[in-house]
Amino acid sequence: MKETDFDVQGFARDINELLVLATLRTEAKHGYQVALDVESDSNGLFRFKHGTLYPILHRLEEEGLIKGDWSKSGGRRRKIYSLTTSGSRHLTGETSRVQEIVSRLMTALRPRDEAPA
């Protein structure tokens, strides 16, 4: 990764998208369950505020990374989202990119005379 490839402002958006994709890795879920699982899987570190999650879901669906299908459960219509093959590949590639970014960040934060852990 070249330094010019990293967009600091876009990084938070990317993380939110990856959290959504990761929670859909094992099974299809409706939006509210995605939000609950992201919060649970991150031990409360990541929470989607009202109005944040659904634009992400819509954008990921438009990009073909997830697929939404309407379901009627308990008398209510809900959109159930699942990870596409393209979404799975994207998640794998972007997870590697995030690992590299975090590794570089930790190197930058570590005192120069301290050996890497």
Order of alpha helices (4+ residues) and beta strands (2+ residues): alpha-beta-alpha-alpha-beta-beta-alpha
